[in-house]
Amino acid sequence: MADDKDVLRDVWFGRIPACFTLNQDEETEREAEPYYLLLPRVSYLTLVTDKVKKHFLRVMRAEDVGEMWFEYEGTPLKWHYPIGVLFDLHASNSILPWSITVHFKNFPGQDLLHCMSSSVVEAHFMSSIKEADALKHKSQVVNDMQKKDHKQLWMGLQNDKFEQFWAMNRKLMEYPTEEAGFRYIPFRIYQVNGTHTSTPLILESSQGTEKRYQVVIHGIEPLMETPLQWLSEHLSHPDNFLHICVVPAPSD
């Protein structure tokens, strides 16, 4: 891949300031103060919120604590979506810090997957990497890796270690010099209404004046002429997928 480490570093260290508040229906022994945290865009909520959980458990009784989950303005936040995707999809036009509500009861099993430990996140993450490599290299790179190499990818993400992660992930971003790029570009597209194909999208009218939606990756709107291969190499999340949000264009 093209060596543009500054871009990779900027993507990795992207942060979203967030304010976590306990849902008012939770039973507490005293008032629960909000908790502030800088969230890494490329990680997952359940992976970086141990401090949030410990903060609120101080004011709660053990018998009142169930599985922790999060919501924003009534929408449960899916932990298996990268944090940056959740923000771009639901809160990109909101005032910072991002206001997230914390729950410990009434888990919405119809909307969210259960996640009782970091091993569940690891399994999801590694499954996504393997899926991406199947598209890019017919799974050849992942299959040639040893178990310790897979662990290095995971530990790099879990511990927020850029160099550790990219020392191994670089292999997943390479392709033979005689080829123009990957076999296929792994990507996922998100819309607020949860559909991908049924809603007609008007990105720009024939006159170039109407713009109802914008395409956002890592909080920015890349130029439409940006090569997909470059985007895949530089703006993919650690799971090796491009996560693309199609959101309403902000009104002037």
Helices and strands as residue ranges (DSSP letters): H 5-12, E 15-22, E 35-40, H 45-48, H 50-57, G 62-64, E 69-72, E 75-76, H 83-90, E 98-103, H 118-137, H 140-144, H 147-158, H 162-172, E 187-191, E 213-216, H 228-235, E 242-248
